[in-house]
Amino acid sequence: MRAAHVVLVLFWFLSIHTPGLFCANVQYDHRALVIDGKRRVLISGSIHYPRSTPEMWPDLIQKSKDGGLDVIETYVFWNIHEPVRAQYDFDGRKDLVKFVKTVAAAGLYVHLRIGPYVCAEWNYGGFPLWLHFIPGIKFRTDNEPFKVILLLLLCAAVLGFEFTHKQLCIQAEMKRFTAKIVDMMKQENLYASQGGPIILSQIENEYGNIDSSYGAAGKSYIKWAATMATSLDTGVPWVMCQQADAPDPIINTCNGFYCDQFTPNSNTKPKMWTENWSGWFLSFGGAVPFRPVEDLAFAVARFFQRGGTFQNYYMYHGGTNFDRTSGGPFIATSYDYDAPIDEYGIVRQPKWGHLKDVHKAIKLCEEALIATDPSIVSLGPNLEAAVYKTGSVCSAFLANVDTKSDVTVNFSGNSYHLPAWSVSILPDCKNVVLNTAKINSASSVSSFTKESSKQDDGSSETSSTGWSWISEPVGVSKANTFSQNGLLEQINTTADKSDYLWYSLSIDHNDGASSQTSLHIESLGHGLHAFINGKLAGSQAGNSGKARFTVDIPVTLVAGKNTIDLLSLTVGLQNYGAFFDLSGAGITGPVVLKGLENASTLYLSSQKWTYQVGLKGEDLGLSSGSSGQWNSQSTFPKNQPLTWYKFMLDQTTFAAPSGTSPVAIDFTGMRKGEAWVNGQSIGRYWPTFVASDAGCTDSCNYRGPYSASKCRRNCGKPSQTLYHVPRSWLKPSGNTLVLFEEKGGDPTQISFVTKQIESLCAHVSDSHPPPVELWNSYTESGREVTPVLSLTCPQHNQVISSIKFASYGTPLGTCGNFYHGRCSSNKALSIVQKACIGSSSCSVGVSIDTFGDPCRGVAKSLAVEATCA
């Protein structure tokens, strides 16, 4: 074991410091990417480095490799790397080179999607806001201020000097950043042509979805982008996704839920799928979307059935939108995406395991897949066979694309049962190694367990002891305020330095007494809080479907002078669509006081408003918890708007939860704001934004085309109450939690939780194929192998401690809710207990030879639920 450990460490060191171990020449032909002269079938998955932490990367990448991936795909996020022009940041979660080297250390390839537009539900699509303020610039079109600056920057990089702002033609920004990233990778020898792991790069992103809006300028822009990218001489192919007219030699690729019908724009290019959407993103105010693994596996198998050779999951690990990086607007802080590895880094079962089996099955067909094009024949209505045959090598895929009916088909003299909406994979054109609708993999049920914060009462909720606070002033309070007639658009005013912009106005009310009136406000979005004479009068927000809104807020005016302070806020900037960069935000009016004396109306839009960008607490650095005059002496304020809270007791309290389980904060009790742990932003929280009651079902039928609204959970409940805190951000003790609460909440109700796997389950029928890993043994020996139910504890130091349920016969239900059907073997529980308890993993044959026959002539299955400890 010690020798093996030394070898592993040596391989890691050499991979990190000597990426030349890969030594690859990457080209392509009409069938596949060709690496060192050999066509390859490649399975890829997206992991975005800033949506997790460097401490998480090795585990995420290893789990990806264990799941059968060959390639890790990531975007490059311009706005986090160059928040100020020519001032770069590649530290911490932004350390792109370290991420690529970590992938290399695991022995995987990299697809680097430079963009630099990324979409990705990322703030402003990944563009830095300072681009918006370059005079005359137009994004993503044949526009000199957007394009040609890139050329000058490239020349500057080559010649070893940098232009000043005045010298620099603004037309080169896109190429400048692209060249910057390419040069960084070259300096570290990270391209495959240098012996590194990067085998592909991408320029632009899904432009073909919207290029018609840009007319002829859009067409010339794409040609320019292609020429620009290839001129950088990376030595590896470039791709453009969703770009049917991608110029040669750029490979055009497909994004979507299904890409089996996709055809490249040239018969010299391979069929590639850069985004197979493994689920969908979550929006504040939306239900939680998910995609059944049977459908995802069906889509993957269909793609390879019909000639594909490169497929990427978007996402394989979604992660978290830390800080203010989420786009949308209204994209939630969680970017879990129902991916095979969840937001917290735990494999999602059965999705991860079933896809692993699919990958193994496809790789068993690789020799045939890369040798020839498929021969596709109809086996009947909605039935299709694809055969890859060359010499003695033969592999086949049998598909039933009907959405309702299971069928039995004859193929090459044999009979095969095909469930609806499924594909059977036959690596030898005879024996089924896997059917996409039949899951051999275990499933799991997870839960969040409250952790004690070590208060006197042992509660995981935090009492007011240990809390201090600072009230954020209502209205303008900083020295750098300014006044102007009329209402200003927010993004042009704040440059996204903050979510917040104050609009403040003072008016005289001369009725001689207090009176009720209505304040009418129209906003481009995304939300606002209205204060009258320092008191919160009302709030309103848009939603992911419609950011702009109109609101009428009842207000009370006093005789004489009245102050109107409107706090406008953004919830992530637009990231998709033609001219998305021109989408505005903030209060643009009209703003009107209605119902004054004699039913009169006072129009306020054109009056002289005073503006303040951001909060005073932001300027004071309150998010670090170390600055400012924190108050802990007077009565603790609950349900008070515009309040900064800090939680830190002595060094024995607010300790990191014990163990290694992922950590989150349950924000139940709070309303809306942002949170920081030890100065690191865990993102915006909004546990009071509740999803509609409609659109969710107890179960989702995987059969039939999937869409983002087809399968949803959590209707009528808050979109997100749990917020990930990476363990690497926590100290053993003495941690500091800071909250900024906009609307007023009770921070003593929040709790710290850890994520646990509660139950481990599997349900395998006697008609399932045997495990994929047994393929070679039973096909070579010719002996019949029965299906097998397997369980493995999620952590290496765990063993199966109990069997909560076991039934062989006709069991029903799902993991956590199994129950006996019409018949069940009375031996099942004892047999499974004997095979599994005390072991970290176990396997049980699913047949009457193991359990006897409790009901003759009936199709049977084995269902088991276990716990690990």
URLINRA-V370113 format. One record per backbone hydrogen bond with DSSP energy under -0.5 kcal/mol. CO is the residue of the C=O (numbers start at 0). NH is the residue of the N-H. If there is no record, write none. Layout:
CO|NH ; CO|NH
This chain:
0|4 ; 1|5 ; 2|6 ; 3|7 ; 4|8 ; 5|9 ; 6|10 ; 7|11 ; 8|12 ; 9|13 ; 10|14 ; 11|15 ; 12|16 ; 13|17 ; 17|20 ; 18|21 ; 23|25 ; 24|26 ; 24|35 ; 26|33 ; 31|28 ; 32|34 ; 32|39 ; 33|26 ; 33|35 ; 34|37 ; 37|34 ; 39|32 ; 39|41 ; 41|310 ; 42|69 ; 42|70 ; 43|312 ; 44|72 ; 45|315 ; 45|316 ; 46|48 ; 47|50 ; 48|51 ; 50|319 ; 52|55 ; 52|56 ; 53|57 ; 55|59 ; 56|60 ; 57|61 ; 58|62 ; 59|63 ; 60|64 ; 61|65 ; 62|66 ; 63|68 ; 64|67 ; 69|108 ; 70|44 ; 71|110 ; 72|46 ; 73|112 ; 75|77 ; 76|79 ; 76|80 ; 77|80 ; 77|81 ; 80|88 ; 83|86 ; 85|87 ; 86|83 ; 90|93 ; 91|94 ; 93|95 ; 94|98 ; 95|99 ; 96|100 ; 97|101 ; 98|102 ; 99|103 ; 100|104 ; 101|105 ; 102|105 ; 102|107 ; 103|106 ; 108|71 ; 109|111 ; 109|198 ; 109|199 ; 110|73 ; 110|112 ; 111|113 ; 111|201 ; 112|75 ; 113|115 ; 114|203 ; 115|77 ; 117|119 ; 118|121 ; 120|326 ; 121|124 ; 122|125 ; 123|126 ; 124|117 ; 124|118 ; 125|78 ; 127|130 ; 128|131 ; 128|132 ; 129|132 ; 130|133 ; 133|136 ; 137|140 ; 140|142 ; 142|145 ; 142|146 ; 143|147 ; 143|148 ; 144|172 ; 145|173 ; 146|149 ; 146|150 ; 146|174 ; 147|150 ; 147|151 ; 147|171 ; 148|152 ; 149|153 ; 150|154 ; 151|155 ; 152|156 ; 153|157 ; 154|158 ; 155|159 ; 155|160 ; 163|167 ; 166|168 ; 168|171 ; 169|172 ; 170|149 ; 171|175 ; 172|176 ; 173|177 ; 174|178 ; 175|179 ; 176|180 ; 177|181 ; 178|182 ; 179|183 ; 180|184 ; 181|185 ; 182|186 ; 183|187 ; 184|189 ; 185|188 ; 189|197 ; 190|193 ; 190|195 ; 191|23 ; 191|194 ; 194|21 ; 196|109 ; 196|198 ; 197|191 ; 198|236 ; 199|111 ; 200|238 ; 201|113 ; 201|114 ; 205|208 ; 206|209 ; 206|210 ; 209|212 ; 210|213 ; 210|214 ; 211|214 ; 213|216 ; 213|217 ; 214|217 ; 214|218 ; 215|219 ; 216|220 ; 217|221 ; 218|222 ; 219|223 ; 220|224 ; 221|225 ; 222|226 ; 223|227 ; 224|228 ; 225|229 ; 226|230 ; 228|231 ; 229|232 ; 234|25 ; 236|200 ; 237|250 ; 238|202 ; 239|242 ; 239|252 ; 240|205 ; 240|207 ; 241|207 ; 242|245 ; 246|249 ; 249|251 ; 250|239 ; 252|241 ; 253|273 ; 253|274 ; 255|276 ; 258|261 ; 265|268 ; 269|271 ; 270|308 ; 270|309 ; 271|253 ; 271|273 ; 272|311 ; 274|255 ; 274|276 ; 275|277 ; 275|313 ; 281|331 ; 282|285 ; 283|543 ; 284|691 ; 286|288 ; 287|712 ; 291|294 ; 291|295 ; 292|296 ; 293|297 ; 294|298 ; 295|299 ; 296|300 ; 297|301 ; 298|302 ; 299|303 ; 300|304 ; 301|305 ; 302|307 ; 303|306 ; 308|41 ; 309|272 ; 310|43 ; 311|275 ; 311|313 ; 312|45 ; 312|314 ; 313|277 ; 313|278 ; 314|339 ; 315|340 ; 316|47 ; 318|334 ; 319|321 ; 321|324 ; 322|683 ; 324|122 ; 326|328 ; 326|330 ; 327|574 ; 329|283 ; 332|320 ; 335|317 ; 335|338 ; 339|341 ; 339|347 ; 340|317 ; 341|344 ; 345|341 ; 346|348 ; 347|351 ; 348|443 ; 349|353 ; 350|354 ; 351|355 ; 352|356 ; 353|357 ; 354|358 ; 355|359 ; 356|360 ; 357|361 ; 358|362 ; 359|363 ; 360|364 ; 361|364 ; 362|365 ; 364|367 ; 364|368 ; 365|369 ; 366|370 ; 367|370 ; 367|371 ; 373|375 ; 374|386 ; 376|384 ; 379|382 ; 381|400 ; 381|401 ; 382|378 ; 382|379 ; 383|398 ; 384|376 ; 385|396 ; 386|374 ; 386|388 ; 387|394 ; 389|392 ; 392|389 ; 394|387 ; 395|425 ; 396|385 ; 396|398 ; 397|423 ; 398|383 ; 398|400 ; 399|420 ; 399|421 ; 401|420 ; 406|417 ; 408|415 ; 410|413 ; 413|410 ; 415|408 ; 415|417 ; 416|418 ; 417|406 ; 418|421 ; 421|399 ; 422|435 ; 423|397 ; 423|425 ; 424|426 ; 424|432 ; 424|433 ; 425|395 ; 425|428 ; 430|427 ; 430|432 ; 433|424 ; 434|437 ; 436|438 ; 437|439 ; 439|789 ; 442|760 ; 444|757 ; 444|758 ; 446|448 ; 446|755 ; 448|753 ; 450|751 ; 452|653 ; 454|457 ; 458|452 ; 458|454 ; 459|751 ; 460|462 ; 463|466 ; 465|647 ; 467|645 ; 468|630 ; 469|643 ; 477|480 ; 481|610 ; 483|608 ; 488|492 ; 489|492 ; 489|493 ; 490|494 ; 493|496 ; 498|569 ; 499|613 ; 500|567 ; 501|503 ; 501|611 ; 502|565 ; 503|609 ; 504|563 ; 506|561 ; 507|509 ; 508|559 ; 514|556 ; 516|554 ; 517|519 ; 517|593 ; 518|520 ; 518|552 ; 519|591 ; 520|550 ; 521|587 ; 521|588 ; 522|548 ; 524|585 ; 525|541 ; 526|568 ; 527|539 ; 528|530 ; 528|566 ; 529|536 ; 529|537 ; 530|532 ; 530|564 ; 531|534 ; 534|531 ; 537|529 ; 539|527 ; 542|545 ; 545|542 ; 548|522 ; 550|520 ; 550|552 ; 551|553 ; 552|518 ; 554|516 ; 554|556 ; 556|514 ; 559|508 ; 561|506 ; 562|532 ; 562|564 ; 563|504 ; 563|565 ; 564|530 ; 564|566 ; 565|502 ; 565|567 ; 566|528 ; 567|500 ; 568|526 ; 570|329 ; 571|570 ; 572|123 ; 572|327 ; 576|579 ; 578|581 ; 579|582 ; 584|489 ; 585|523 ; 585|587 ; 589|521 ; 590|603 ; 590|604 ; 591|519 ; 591|593 ; 592|601 ; 593|517 ; 595|598 ; 596|599 ; 599|595 ; 600|602 ; 601|592 ; 601|603 ; 603|606 ; 606|485 ; 606|608 ; 608|483 ; 609|503 ; 610|481 ; 611|501 ; 611|613 ; 614|618 ; 615|619 ; 616|621 ; 617|620 ; 620|623 ; 621|624 ; 627|629 ; 629|631 ; 630|468 ; 635|637 ; 638|640 ; 641|471 ; 642|740 ; 643|469 ; 644|738 ; 645|467 ; 645|647 ; 646|736 ; 649|652 ; 652|733 ; 653|734 ; 661|754 ; 662|724 ; 663|752 ; 664|666 ; 664|722 ; 665|750 ; 666|669 ; 668|745 ; 669|668 ; 670|687 ; 671|741 ; 671|742 ; 672|684 ; 673|739 ; 674|681 ; 674|682 ; 675|677 ; 675|737 ; 676|679 ; 678|680 ; 679|676 ; 680|322 ; 682|674 ; 684|672 ; 685|688 ; 687|689 ; 688|284 ; 688|718 ; 691|715 ; 699|701 ; 706|709 ; 706|710 ; 709|711 ; 710|289 ; 711|696 ; 712|287 ; 713|716 ; 716|690 ; 720|666 ; 722|664 ; 723|725 ; 724|662 ; 725|728 ; 726|729 ; 730|655 ; 731|655 ; 735|677 ; 736|646 ; 737|675 ; 738|644 ; 738|740 ; 739|673 ; 739|741 ; 740|642 ; 741|641 ; 744|638 ; 744|639 ; 744|746 ; 745|748 ; 746|749 ; 749|461 ; 750|665 ; 751|450 ; 752|663 ; 753|448 ; 755|446 ; 755|757 ; 758|444 ; 759|865 ; 760|442 ; 761|863 ; 763|861 ; 764|767 ; 770|773 ; 771|774 ; 773|777 ; 774|778 ; 775|779 ; 776|780 ; 777|781 ; 786|845 ; 787|789 ; 788|843 ; 790|841 ; 794|797 ; 798|868 ; 799|837 ; 801|803 ; 801|866 ; 804|864 ; 806|808 ; 806|862 ; 807|824 ; 808|860 ; 811|818 ; 813|816 ; 818|811 ; 822|809 ; 824|827 ; 826|830 ; 827|831 ; 828|832 ; 829|833 ; 830|834 ; 831|835 ; 832|836 ; 835|838 ; 838|799 ; 839|792 ; 841|790 ; 843|788 ; 844|846 ; 846|849 ; 846|850 ; 847|851 ; 851|853 ; 854|857 ; 859|765 ; 860|808 ; 861|763 ; 862|806 ; 863|761 ; 864|803 ; 864|804 ; 865|759 ; 866|800 ; 866|801
